[in-house]
Amino acid sequence: MLPSKLYVFSLLLTVSICKFSYAASCEQRSGLARAALIELYTSEGCSSCPPADRWMRQLIPKVFSASEVVPLAFHVDYWDRLGWRDRFASPVFTARQYASAKASGSGFVFTPQVILGGRNYPGWSNISSLQQDVRLAHSLAPEADIVLHQQSVASGKVEFEVKSQLRGDVKLSDVRIYAALFQNGLESEVLHGENEGSRLQHDFVVRELYTSKRIDSSGRISIHEHFGLPADAKAGEMGVAVFAQDAKTGTVLQAMSAPLCLTRK
């Protein structure tokens, strides 16, 4: 009986230690392969956007694993003046879409628009083609290593630290590190505009976006920042995505995501 009791005690001690570590902080590292960043630019005021929203909702885990793709939905605000104000929209996300268009040599933006790895991706609805292109992106060696360290969510804040090391032949002055607070399981009853009378569901919705300053000549950067949780936040349905991108060309060097660091009860 003694070995059994010792085993139980050892197991309880291990669980206790794991619980404490989990409650204090969480750390995730980017993979050895390059994850594909998939951006959807959308709006609740756009009648052609709900099919794209549904498409994005099923990407993980039905089509890809979280190590293969990092999906993010950016709600733009230029539809807000046409009858329905999208509560997830931000001029920051609209500006990002315009910057992406400029990087690709395009002079206009639209919704729904999907960008894969920094490039416009018009064939997004063809899952077979998407799988092939994601596999191709995943076969490339990453040009950045990323470490995300989060403190447990407390007092309505998400405190995080990002450390990144660039590698390969990249122009350091053009690279930025981005961090996005995203949320799943969101719903809206649309009362006006093109989607009037519809109940819309959203996943991977970006609630806040952080952009770093230039990376110095060492190719290393360390960021200490925090996100404020939205009033309607459900921390268990949220996460942080981090990606390194050449802001001039749009090329995504590496991407990763992780759920929020929560205290177990």
Backbone as numpy.savetxt, mean C-alpha at the origin, in Angstrom:
# Nx Ny Nz CAx CAy CAz Cx Cy Cz
5.01 -37.30 34.93 4.20 -36.09 34.93 5.05 -34.82 34.93
6.23 -34.89 35.54 7.07 -33.71 35.65 7.47 -33.16 34.28
7.92 -34.02 33.34 8.27 -33.49 32.02 7.10 -32.79 31.36
5.90 -33.34 31.55 4.72 -32.72 30.96 4.49 -31.33 31.53
4.63 -31.20 32.88 4.44 -29.90 33.51 5.51 -28.90 33.04
6.73 -29.39 32.90 7.79 -28.53 32.42 7.50 -28.06 31.00
6.97 -28.97 30.19 6.63 -28.63 28.81 5.57 -27.54 28.77
4.53 -27.72 29.61 3.45 -26.73 29.64 3.98 -25.38 30.10
4.83 -25.37 31.13 5.39 -24.13 31.63 6.24 -23.45 30.55
7.05 -24.26 29.86 7.89 -23.73 28.80 7.04 -23.13 27.69
5.94 -23.81 27.34 5.06 -23.33 26.29 4.41 -22.02 26.69
3.94 -21.94 27.94 3.31 -20.70 28.42 4.31 -19.56 28.43
5.54 -19.83 28.82 6.57 -18.81 28.83 6.85 -18.31 27.42
6.93 -19.24 26.48 7.17 -18.86 25.10 6.05 -17.98 24.57
4.80 -18.39 24.85 3.65 -17.61 24.40 3.68 -16.22 25.02
4.04 -16.15 26.31 4.10 -14.87 27.00 5.14 -13.96 26.37
6.31 -14.51 26.05 7.36 -13.72 25.44 6.93 -13.23 24.06
6.34 -14.13 23.26 5.88 -13.75 21.92 4.81 -12.67 22.00
3.92 -12.82 22.99 2.86 -11.84 23.14 3.44 -10.48 23.46
4.41 -10.44 24.36 5.03 -9.17 24.74 5.73 -8.54 23.54
6.48 -9.36 22.77 7.20 -8.83 21.63 6.24 -8.28 20.59
5.14 -9.00 20.37 4.17 -8.58 19.38 3.54 -7.26 19.78
3.27 -7.13 21.10 2.62 -5.92 21.59 3.55 -4.73 21.50
4.85 -4.94 21.67 5.79 -3.83 21.71 6.08 -3.28 20.32
6.36 -4.14 19.37 6.72 -3.67 18.03 6.64 -4.82 17.04
6.64 -4.46 15.76 6.61 -5.45 14.69 7.60 -5.01 13.61
8.27 -5.97 13.01 9.22 -5.66 11.96 9.01 -6.58 10.77
9.02 -5.99 9.58 8.91 -6.75 8.34 9.98 -6.26 7.37
10.46 -7.18 6.55 11.48 -6.86 5.56 10.98 -7.21 4.16
11.42 -6.44 3.19 11.06 -6.74 1.81 11.71 -8.05 1.38
11.14 -8.66 0.35 11.58 -9.98 -0.08 12.81 -9.94 -0.98
13.26 -11.12 -1.35 14.41 -11.25 -2.24 14.03 -11.00 -3.69
12.73 -11.11 -4.00 12.24 -10.80 -5.34 11.51 -9.45 -5.29
11.29 -8.87 -6.44 10.64 -7.57 -6.50 9.12 -7.74 -6.50
8.45 -7.15 -5.53 6.99 -7.17 -5.51 6.47 -6.11 -6.48
5.36 -6.41 -7.13 4.78 -5.49 -8.10 3.80 -4.54 -7.41
4.02 -3.25 -7.56 3.10 -2.25 -7.04 1.98 -2.05 -8.05
0.74 -2.25 -7.61 -0.43 -2.04 -8.47 -1.23 -0.89 -7.89
-1.33 0.20 -8.64 -2.07 1.37 -8.21 -3.36 1.49 -9.02
-4.45 1.72 -8.30 -5.73 1.99 -8.95 -6.13 3.42 -8.62
-6.38 4.22 -9.64 -6.91 5.57 -9.44 -8.40 5.53 -9.74
-9.19 5.89 -8.73 -10.61 5.64 -8.78 -11.37 6.75 -8.07
-12.70 6.69 -8.13 -13.55 7.66 -7.44 -14.95 7.08 -7.27
-15.57 7.39 -6.15 -16.95 6.97 -5.94 -17.92 7.74 -6.83
-17.48 8.82 -7.44 -18.32 9.59 -8.35 -18.25 9.16 -9.78
-17.48 8.11 -10.06 -17.23 7.66 -11.43 -17.99 6.35 -11.67
-18.91 6.36 -12.64 -19.77 5.19 -12.87 -19.01 3.98 -13.40
-17.88 4.18 -14.04 -17.10 3.05 -14.58 -16.08 2.52 -13.58
-16.02 3.11 -12.38 -15.01 2.70 -11.40 -15.38 1.49 -10.53
-16.67 1.27 -10.18 -16.97 0.12 -9.32 -16.45 -1.22 -9.82
-16.50 -1.53 -11.13 -15.90 -2.81 -11.57 -14.41 -2.89 -11.27
-13.70 -1.77 -11.39 -12.27 -1.76 -11.08 -12.04 -1.91 -9.58
-12.92 -1.31 -8.77 -12.82 -1.49 -7.32 -13.00 -2.96 -6.95
-13.98 -3.62 -7.56 -14.20 -5.05 -7.29 -13.01 -5.88 -7.75
-12.45 -5.52 -8.89 -11.27 -6.22 -9.41 -10.12 -6.14 -8.40
-9.89 -4.95 -7.86 -8.78 -4.80 -6.92 -9.03 -5.57 -5.63
-10.27 -5.62 -5.18 -10.60 -6.29 -3.92 -10.24 -7.77 -3.95
-10.26 -8.39 -5.13 -10.02 -9.83 -5.19 -8.59 -10.19 -5.57
-7.71 -9.20 -5.69 -6.33 -9.50 -6.09 -5.61 -10.33 -5.05
-5.79 -9.99 -3.76 -5.18 -10.75 -2.66 -6.31 -11.24 -1.76
-6.40 -12.53 -1.47 -5.43 -13.58 -1.83 -5.87 -14.45 -3.00
-6.94 -14.08 -3.70 -7.48 -14.96 -4.73 -6.56 -15.13 -5.93
-5.87 -14.06 -6.31 -5.04 -14.11 -7.52 -3.55 -14.12 -7.19
-3.15 -13.31 -6.22 -1.73 -13.19 -5.87 -1.55 -13.29 -4.36
-0.31 -13.55 -3.96 0.04 -13.48 -2.55 0.54 -12.07 -2.24
0.58 -11.74 -0.95 1.04 -10.42 -0.54 2.52 -10.20 -0.84
3.27 -11.27 -1.03 4.69 -11.12 -1.38 4.87 -10.82 -2.87
3.84 -11.07 -3.66 3.95 -10.84 -5.11 3.51 -9.44 -5.52
2.42 -8.96 -4.91 1.90 -7.65 -5.30 1.57 -6.81 -4.07
1.64 -5.51 -4.25 1.20 -4.54 -3.25 0.14 -3.67 -3.93
-1.15 -3.95 -3.70 -2.20 -3.16 -4.33 -2.59 -1.94 -3.48
-2.77 -0.80 -4.13 -3.18 0.42 -3.44 -4.21 1.15 -4.29
-5.30 1.57 -3.66 -6.35 2.32 -4.35 -6.28 3.78 -3.92
-6.00 4.65 -4.88 -5.94 6.09 -4.63 -7.23 6.73 -5.16
-8.01 7.32 -4.26 -9.24 7.99 -4.66 -8.92 9.46 -4.97
-9.18 9.87 -6.23 -8.87 11.22 -6.68 -10.06 12.14 -6.42
-9.78 13.47 -6.39 -10.82 14.41 -5.99 -11.45 15.19 -7.13
-11.03 14.96 -8.40 -11.57 15.79 -9.47 -13.00 15.40 -9.88
-13.51 14.30 -9.31 -14.92 13.95 -9.53 -15.83 14.58 -8.47
-15.26 15.11 -7.41 -16.07 15.57 -6.29 -17.03 16.71 -6.65
-16.69 17.49 -7.65 -17.54 18.63 -8.01 -18.73 18.22 -8.89
-18.84 16.93 -9.19 -19.88 16.48 -10.14 -21.02 15.73 -9.46
-21.30 16.07 -8.20 -22.52 15.53 -7.58 -22.31 14.69 -6.35
-21.11 14.11 -6.18 -20.86 13.27 -5.00 -19.44 13.47 -4.51
-19.30 13.82 -3.24 -17.99 14.03 -2.65 -17.48 12.71 -2.07
-16.41 12.20 -2.63 -15.80 10.95 -2.19 -15.02 11.21 -0.90
-15.43 10.57 0.20 -14.79 10.84 1.49 -13.37 10.30 1.57
-12.96 9.47 0.63 -11.60 8.93 0.62 -10.67 9.68 -0.33
-11.22 10.65 -1.04 -10.44 11.36 -2.06 -9.53 12.40 -1.42
-8.42 12.68 -2.11 -7.46 13.67 -1.63 -6.76 14.32 -2.82
-6.53 15.63 -2.75 -5.74 16.28 -3.81 -4.31 15.73 -3.89
-3.82 15.17 -2.79 -2.49 14.56 -2.80 -2.46 13.38 -3.76
-3.53 12.59 -3.77 -3.60 11.42 -4.65 -3.79 11.85 -6.11
-4.56 12.92 -6.32 -4.71 13.46 -7.66 -3.36 13.94 -8.19
-2.60 14.63 -7.34 -1.28 15.12 -7.74 -0.36 13.95 -8.09
-0.47 12.86 -7.34 0.36 11.69 -7.64 0.00 11.11 -9.00
-1.29 11.06 -9.31 -1.70 10.54 -10.61 -1.15 11.41 -11.75
-1.21 12.73 -11.59 -0.67 13.62 -12.61 0.84 13.45 -12.74
1.53 13.25 -11.61 2.97 13.04 -11.66 3.30 11.74 -12.40
2.49 10.71 -12.18 2.69 9.43 -12.89 2.49 9.60 -14.39
1.47 10.39 -14.75 1.22 10.64 -16.16 2.39 11.38 -16.80
2.94 12.35 -16.08 4.08 13.10 -16.59 5.29 12.19 -16.77
5.53 11.30 -15.81 6.67 10.39 -15.89 6.58 9.46 -17.09
5.35 9.11 -17.47 5.16 8.19 -18.59 5.00 8.92 -19.92
5.05 10.27 -19.90 4.94 11.03 -21.13 3.53 11.30 -21.57
2.56 11.07 -20.67 1.15 11.28 -21.01 0.71 12.66 -20.52
-0.23 13.27 -21.23 -0.68 14.59 -20.85 -2.03 14.62 -20.17
-2.61 13.43 -19.87 -3.93 13.43 -19.26 -4.07 12.29 -18.26
-5.09 12.39 -17.41 -5.40 11.35 -16.43 -6.85 10.95 -16.59
-7.20 9.80 -16.04 -8.56 9.29 -16.17 -8.84 8.29 -15.07
-10.10 7.93 -14.92 -10.50 6.89 -13.97 -11.46 5.92 -14.68
-11.41 4.65 -14.34 -10.38 4.04 -13.51 -9.09 3.86 -14.31
-7.98 4.13 -13.65 -6.68 3.89 -14.26 -5.87 2.98 -13.36
-5.24 1.98 -13.96 -4.37 1.05 -13.23 -2.94 1.28 -13.70
-2.05 1.39 -12.74 -0.62 1.55 -13.02 0.12 0.39 -12.37
0.88 -0.33 -13.17 1.63 -1.49 -12.70 3.11 -1.18 -12.74
3.75 -1.18 -11.58 5.18 -0.93 -11.52 5.60 0.42 -12.06
4.69 1.41 -11.98 5.01 2.75 -12.45 4.62 3.03 -13.88
3.96 2.06 -14.55 3.57 2.24 -15.95 2.06 2.03 -16.11
1.46 2.85 -16.97 0.04 2.69 -17.26 -0.23 1.27 -17.75
-1.31 0.67 -17.24 -1.58 -0.74 -17.56 -3.03 -0.88 -18.02
-3.31 -0.61 -19.28 -4.70 -0.63 -19.78 -5.34 -2.01 -19.80
-4.53 -3.08 -19.83 -5.10 -4.42 -19.91 -5.35 -5.06 -18.56
-5.63 -4.26 -17.53 -5.73 -4.75 -16.15 -6.82 -5.79 -15.94
-7.89 -5.74 -16.73 -9.01 -6.66 -16.50 -8.73 -8.08 -16.97
-7.68 -8.27 -17.76 -7.30 -9.59 -18.25 -6.39 -10.24 -17.20
-6.97 -11.07 -16.35 -6.24 -11.64 -15.22 -5.08 -12.51 -15.69
-5.26 -13.24 -16.78 -4.19 -14.10 -17.28 -2.97 -13.28 -17.68
-3.20 -12.19 -18.42 -2.10 -11.32 -18.82 -1.47 -10.65 -17.61
-2.31 -10.25 -16.66 -1.80 -9.61 -15.45 -0.89 -10.57 -14.68
-1.29 -11.82 -14.58 -0.46 -12.80 -13.88 0.90 -12.95 -14.55
0.92 -12.97 -15.87 2.19 -13.09 -16.59 3.08 -11.89 -16.33
2.49 -10.69 -16.35 3.27 -9.47 -16.17 3.76 -9.31 -14.73
2.96 -9.76 -13.78 3.40 -9.73 -12.39 4.53 -10.72 -12.18
4.43 -11.90 -12.79 5.53 -12.89 -12.69 6.81 -12.32 -13.28
6.67 -11.58 -14.39 7.85 -10.97 -15.00 8.47 -9.95 -14.06
7.65 -9.12 -13.44 8.15 -8.13 -12.48 8.78 -8.83 -11.28
8.17 -9.93 -10.86 8.63 -10.66 -9.68 9.97 -11.36 -9.94
10.29 -11.57 -11.22 11.54 -12.25 -11.56 12.73 -11.28 -11.52
12.45 -9.99 -11.45 13.52 -9.00 -11.43 14.11 -8.86 -10.03
15.40 -8.66 -9.98 16.04 -8.41 -8.68 15.63 -7.04 -8.19
15.29 -6.91 -6.91 14.93 -5.59 -6.38 16.13 -4.66 -6.39
15.87 -3.38 -6.57 16.93 -2.38 -6.56 16.92 -1.58 -5.26
16.18 -2.09 -4.29 16.16 -1.47 -2.96 15.78 -2.53 -1.94
16.36 -2.44 -0.76 15.97 -3.26 0.38 15.21 -2.36 1.36
14.12 -2.88 1.90 13.27 -2.07 2.79 13.02 -2.82 4.08
13.16 -2.13 5.19 12.80 -2.67 6.50 11.77 -1.73 7.12
10.63 -2.28 7.49 9.55 -1.51 8.13 9.43 -1.95 9.58
9.57 -1.00 10.47 9.43 -1.27 11.90 8.27 -0.42 12.42
7.27 -1.08 13.02 6.12 -0.37 13.58 6.04 -0.54 15.09
5.62 0.52 15.75 5.23 0.41 17.15 3.76 0.04 17.21
3.33 -0.57 18.29 1.93 -0.91 18.44 1.07 0.34 18.34
-0.06 0.21 17.70 -0.98 1.34 17.54 -1.41 1.84 18.91
-1.28 3.14 19.14 -1.65 3.71 20.43 -2.01 5.18 20.24
-2.99 5.62 21.03 -3.39 7.04 21.06 -3.72 7.58 19.67
-4.34 6.72 18.84 -4.76 7.18 17.53 -3.64 7.42 16.54
-2.45 6.88 16.82 -1.31 7.08 15.92 -0.68 5.75 15.51
-0.12 5.77 14.32 0.66 4.64 13.82 2.10 5.14 13.67
2.94 4.79 14.62 4.34 5.20 14.55 5.15 4.14 13.80
5.97 4.61 12.86 6.73 3.66 12.07 8.11 4.21 11.73
9.00 3.29 11.44 10.35 3.61 10.99 10.62 2.80 9.73
11.16 3.46 8.72 11.53 2.79 7.48 13.02 2.99 7.25
13.72 1.88 7.00 15.11 1.94 6.60 15.24 1.30 5.23
15.93 1.98 4.35 16.08 1.46 2.99 17.50 1.65 2.50
17.95 0.67 1.75 19.27 0.70 1.12 19.07 0.46 -0.37
19.49 1.42 -1.17 19.37 1.25 -2.62 20.53 0.41 -3.12
20.27 -0.30 -4.20 21.35 -1.06 -4.84 21.13 -1.04 -6.34
22.16 -1.36 -7.05 22.06 -1.30 -8.50 22.39 0.10 -9.01
22.24 0.27 -10.31 22.61 1.53 -10.96 21.39 2.44 -11.03
21.09 3.11 -9.92 19.96 4.03 -9.89 20.47 5.43 -9.56
19.78 6.44 -10.07 20.14 7.82 -9.80 19.54 8.21 -8.46
20.38 8.33 -7.45 19.92 8.51 -6.09 19.04 9.74 -5.92
19.37 10.81 -6.61 18.63 12.06 -6.43 17.19 11.97 -6.90
16.87 10.98 -7.73 15.51 10.84 -8.25 14.64 9.88 -7.44
15.24 9.14 -6.52 14.51 8.11 -5.79 13.84 8.70 -4.55
12.62 8.27 -4.32 11.89 8.64 -3.12 11.35 7.37 -2.46
11.20 7.44 -1.15 10.56 6.36 -0.40 9.16 6.83 -0.03
8.18 5.99 -0.31 6.78 6.32 -0.03 6.24 5.33 1.00
5.41 5.85 1.88 4.71 5.00 2.84 3.24 5.36 2.78
2.39 4.35 2.72 0.95 4.57 2.60 0.21 3.83 3.71
-0.68 4.52 4.39 -1.60 3.88 5.33 -2.84 3.50 4.55
-3.17 2.20 4.51 -4.33 1.76 3.72 -5.33 1.02 4.59
-6.56 0.93 4.09 -7.65 0.33 4.85 -8.49 -0.57 3.96
-8.91 -1.69 4.51 -9.80 -2.64 3.84 -11.20 -2.57 4.45
-12.14 -3.25 3.80 -13.48 -3.42 4.37 -14.30 -2.16 4.46
-14.09 -1.20 3.56 -14.82 0.06 3.60 -16.08 -0.02 2.72
-17.12 0.66 3.14 -18.38 0.70 2.40 -18.94 2.12 2.39
-19.61 2.45 1.30 -20.28 3.75 1.18 -21.63 3.58 0.52
-22.63 4.29 1.03 -23.92 4.41 0.36 -23.87 5.71 -0.43
-23.86 5.61 -1.74 -23.74 6.79 -2.59 -25.13 7.37 -2.84
-25.31 8.64 -2.46 -26.63 9.27 -2.51 -26.83 10.18 -3.72
-25.74 10.54 -4.38 -25.85 11.44 -5.52 -24.81 11.05 -6.57
-24.84 11.73 -7.70 -23.84 11.52 -8.74 -24.11 10.29 -9.60
-23.10 9.87 -10.35 -23.27 8.80 -11.32 -23.55 7.44 -10.68
-23.14 7.25 -9.44 -23.39 5.98 -8.76 -24.51 6.08 -7.72
-25.41 7.01 -7.90 -26.49 7.23 -6.95 -27.28 5.93 -6.71
-27.52 5.64 -5.43 -28.27 4.45 -5.06 -27.42 3.19 -4.91
-26.13 3.30 -5.12 -25.24 2.14 -5.04 -24.56 2.04 -3.68
-24.35 0.81 -3.25 -23.49 0.56 -2.08 -22.15 0.08 -2.61
-21.13 0.86 -2.38 -19.80 0.56 -2.91 -18.91 -0.01 -1.81
-18.10 -0.99 -2.17 -17.17 -1.62 -1.24 -15.75 -1.43 -1.75
-14.86 -1.18 -0.80 -13.47 -0.87 -1.17 -12.48 -1.59 -0.27
-11.37 -2.03 -0.85 -10.22 -2.54 -0.10 -8.97 -1.82 -0.59
-7.93 -1.87 0.23 -6.62 -1.30 -0.09 -6.69 0.21 -0.35
-7.63 0.88 0.31 -7.82 2.31 0.10 -6.75 3.10 0.86
-6.01 3.94 0.17 -4.99 4.75 0.81 -5.66 5.89 1.58
-5.37 5.96 2.87 -5.92 7.03 3.71 -4.92 8.16 3.91
-3.64 7.84 3.84 -2.61 8.86 4.00 -1.35 8.40 3.29
-0.62 9.36 2.71 0.59 9.03 1.95 1.74 9.91 2.41
2.87 9.28 2.69 4.09 9.99 3.09 5.11 9.87 1.95
5.79 10.98 1.66 6.84 10.99 0.65 8.13 11.50 1.28
9.21 10.77 1.09 10.50 11.16 1.68 11.15 12.29 0.91
12.18 12.85 1.50 13.04 13.79 0.80 14.06 12.99 -0.02
14.98 13.70 -0.63 15.99 13.03 -1.44 16.86 12.10 -0.60
17.33 11.05 -1.23 18.27 10.13 -0.60 19.69 10.62 -0.86
20.52 10.60 0.16 21.87 11.15 0.00 22.78 10.18 -0.75
24.03 10.55 -0.89 24.98 9.79 -1.72 25.29 8.40 -1.19
24.95 8.12 0.06 25.20 6.80 0.63 24.21 5.76 0.10
23.09 6.21 -0.45 22.06 5.28 -0.90 21.23 4.71 0.22
21.43 5.24 1.42 20.67 4.78 2.59 19.75 5.89 3.07
18.64 5.48 3.65 17.74 6.46 4.25 17.04 5.83 5.45
16.84 6.62 6.48 16.11 6.17 7.66 15.04 7.21 7.98
13.83 6.75 8.09 12.68 7.65 8.26 11.95 7.29 9.55
11.66 8.28 10.37 10.84 8.11 11.56 9.62 9.01 11.39
8.44 8.41 11.26 7.24 9.20 11.02 6.04 8.54 11.71
4.89 9.16 11.56 3.67 8.55 12.07 2.49 8.95 11.20
1.48 8.10 11.19 0.21 8.41 10.57 -0.83 8.61 11.67
-1.76 9.52 11.44 -2.90 9.63 12.33 -4.01 8.72 11.84
-4.64 7.97 12.72 -5.72 7.09 12.31 -6.98 7.90 11.99
-7.65 7.61 10.89 -8.91 8.30 10.58 -9.96 8.01 11.66
-10.95 8.88 11.74 -11.99 8.73 12.76 -12.75 7.42 12.60
-12.90 6.95 11.37 -13.66 5.72 11.12 -12.76 4.49 11.05
-11.53 4.62 11.52 -10.55 3.53 11.36 -10.90 2.31 12.18
-10.70 1.15 11.57 -10.71 -0.14 12.26 -9.31 -0.71 12.09
-8.51 -0.59 13.14 -7.08 -0.90 13.02 -6.81 -2.31 12.50
-7.70 -3.25 12.82 -7.51 -4.62 12.37 -7.68 -4.81 10.88
-8.19 -3.80 10.19 -8.40 -3.88 8.74 -7.48 -2.92 7.99
-6.40 -2.50 8.68 -5.51 -1.52 8.07 -4.08 -2.06 7.98
-3.27 -1.39 7.18 -1.89 -1.79 7.02 -1.05 -0.64 6.51
0.24 -0.88 6.42 1.19 0.10 5.90 1.92 -0.53 4.71
1.94 0.19 3.61 2.71 -0.22 2.43 3.88 0.74 2.27
5.01 0.21 1.88 6.21 1.03 1.66 6.78 0.65 0.30
7.19 1.65 -0.47 7.82 1.34 -1.75 8.86 2.40 -2.10
9.88 1.96 -2.80 10.93 2.84 -3.30 10.69 3.02 -4.79
10.72 4.28 -5.24 10.37 4.56 -6.63 11.25 5.68 -7.19
11.60 5.52 -8.45 12.26 6.59 -9.18 11.17 7.58 -9.58
11.15 8.74 -8.94 10.07 9.71 -9.16 10.11 10.30 -10.57
11.25 10.23 -11.22 11.37 10.80 -12.56 10.87 9.85 -13.64
11.23 8.59 -13.54 10.83 7.61 -14.55 9.59 6.81 -14.15
9.27 6.79 -12.85 8.14 6.01 -12.36 8.48 4.58 -11.99
9.68 4.12 -12.28 10.07 2.74 -12.00 10.03 2.44 -10.51
9.36 1.36 -10.15 9.27 0.95 -8.74 10.40 -0.03 -8.46
11.27 0.32 -7.53 12.47 -0.47 -7.25 12.19 -1.64 -6.31
11.24 -1.45 -5.41 10.80 -2.52 -4.50 9.57 -2.03 -3.76
8.75 -2.97 -3.31 7.53 -2.64 -2.58 7.25 -3.73 -1.56
6.54 -3.36 -0.50 6.16 -4.33 0.52 4.97 -3.77 1.29
4.26 -4.62 2.01 3.18 -4.16 2.87 3.08 -5.06 4.09
2.45 -4.54 5.14 2.30 -5.28 6.38 1.06 -4.77 7.11
0.36 -5.65 7.84 -0.76 -5.17 8.66 -0.25 -4.28 9.78
-1.16 -3.50 10.37 -0.75 -2.68 11.50 -0.31 -3.56 12.66
0.59 -3.04 13.45 1.08 -3.73 14.62 0.08 -3.51 15.76
-0.59 -4.58 16.16 -1.67 -4.48 17.13 -1.31 -5.24 18.41
-1.82 -4.77 19.53 -1.63 -5.46 20.80 -2.61 -6.60 20.91
-2.11 -7.80 21.12 -2.99 -8.95 21.29 -3.67 -8.90 22.66
-4.90 -9.39 22.68 -5.65 -9.44 23.93 -5.91 -10.87 24.33
